[in-house]
């Protein structure tokens, strides 16, 4: 099947604007770097259904998808139980890659050094993924001390909290996050977007259900923007506000996410239309604008090059 054939078979022949293509390419790179091969394959299949791109893009996507399907087959079209087994196998392969059989002192020191000192955030996060599998109890204390001693990028902080939870750590830890002093229970750290509290999920679902009507590509962007925003805001006053399980809070943050998403992807947004869609009345407009400022500030941080670690 040629790339042209592939992209006309999907149920939705979606046209991708250049800014949207850039966002997808960035996301694809992140998935591959994080070895999230199942997600990468799903994204490639979607891209091959889209219209309006240069032929070379389709050829590259098809070639990459073919390689990933050969190297990491995911058993499409078979029973759910077997799909679950494939996911377990993929997790097992990932663990084998991140957990070398020989963990001598030199290896542990190297991982800890990269975690604390590497200038690139992606490398720090990869080191934290490796640290989760180091069989040395001292590593847990080293991560805690580092978090409490040094200024650490909020995304790296969140990854470190996940690492600590995976290592079986429990109890409270006090951190500076986005100029706030917060205390967090390590064992409550979400390991995936599905593990965040129910009000957080409701906000995401509310936005996705609305943006999908206008553009079927936007729910994917909404999920990624929301996930990274949560990783920035976790434990802060804004995050605690999101947990207020009221319809007004859900409406305010869902509308704010929609506005921020449109500004990020298209560079423009119709505030009046968004407020009408989500029922943002004058009585809650101030709270909506607060939510907008919060999410837009995070989006600006993400766009300004979040790959650099804080000094």
Secondary structure, 3 states (H helix, E strand, C coil): CCHHHHHCCCCCCCECCHHHHHHHHHHHHHHHHCCCHHHHHHHHHHHHCCECCCHHHHHHHHHHHHHHHHHCCCCCCCCHHHHHHHHHHHHHHHHHHHCCCCCCHHHHHHHHHHHHHCCEHHHHHHHHHHHCCCCCCHHHHHHHHHHHHCCCCHHHHHHHHHHHHHCCCCCEEEEEECCEEEEEEHHHCCCCHHHCCHHHHHHHHHHHHHHHHHCCCHHHHHHHHHHHHHHHHCCCHHHHHHCCCCHHHHHHHHHHHHHHHHHHHCCCCCHHHHHHHHCCCHHHHHHHHHHHHHHHHHHHHHHCCCCECCC
